[in-house]
């Protein structure tokens, strides 16, 4: 006897044209959103490139994306000669803060992430939870406590007052921990321990090469964050010879109301400040893009 549950359920036929139309509509919506996002990201850079070529007079008389008289060479020359070439010092400081800070910070994050992922010790889960809590705390909220701590150590208005706090990054530790968990097999670590390798040697000789794409990713995040860092140097530094480019250009931008010639200097300096970020992503993309894809598959 056939019951109602045994009877096959009729599946309504869906017209092929409606399915194709629905897919086309979805793709169109996705492409439209991507185009809007790309324009939102690129248009400020286009404005920066066009504004950097203008003279002081054209800067105030032409529209945003309109080219005036080509004055880029003169603007760059004035930028590097203003105040006895202090912009060179700002470039050097930014490279030291961002380059050295990102290199050392990414190694610290990689070591901490590896330890949280592969070395069993009491309180490991609690420590990882505290690390995740640190990700939720905005860096601007830490500026004043860091200033008070630096003041107690008599480090205010020094290179170390900005450099040392930049070496810690909870998000970098979290990212390194996730990548170490996915890319470093436990069997290889156990084999190294059986052979008598110390934990430090195992990390340096075995784990770090396997984690290289993840370390490069952490380095890029660190480099971009430190390069664009503004509030911490603003709180810590008063000597303009220690300023990074972000703070130095901000100082010049405050003078544009009284001295309009600083407009071209600030815009040209901002354009040059973007170049190292572009170069870093282009040079290192071979490392971090396959690494993220491999980590996602694993």
C-alpha angles and dihedrals in degrees: 000000000000117000129201091257092056094054114099114250114236113238111213114237114248115211111244090224093059091051091050091047091050092051091047091051092050093049091047091052092048093047091048092053091047092050092050091049092048092050091048090054099040104040095071089052091049090051090049091052094049095043092051090062095056130095121235091263095047090047091069100032102048130068124257100268097027120111118228130184109330105255104150096117093051091047092052091047092050090046094057095042099046112115093000094308098304090156088073089059091049090053091050092048093049092050091050095046095043103030100041093032093051092046095050093037094052090052090050091048091048092051093047093046092049091050092050091048105039111018115075113217135148115279095018094134092047091050091050090050090053088050090055089049089054089056089062094054112091115232092232089063089060096051097087096045088048090051092052091048092048089048091055089050092045092238099124114127093019134111091249094056089069100029102052098053090051092063094074121072120165092195090053090052090050092049092047091049092052092048094046090051091053103037107035112070117220090223093064092049092049090049090052091050091050089052089056099256115155121235092251093050091047091052095047100040102033114016100041096057089050091047095046096112090049092048090050089051091052089047091055093049090048093046094051093045094049094042091055094039110128114150098059095053089044090057098039105039136063099157106090090206087070096047121118117226094264093058094039093053089047089055090052092046090060088062096054093092092062098027112036092186088076090069092076091043093052094046094046092047091049090052092052090047091061094055098075091053092052091047092049093053093046094048097044101036092096088063105042102037097058089040094057091046092050091048091050092051093048 
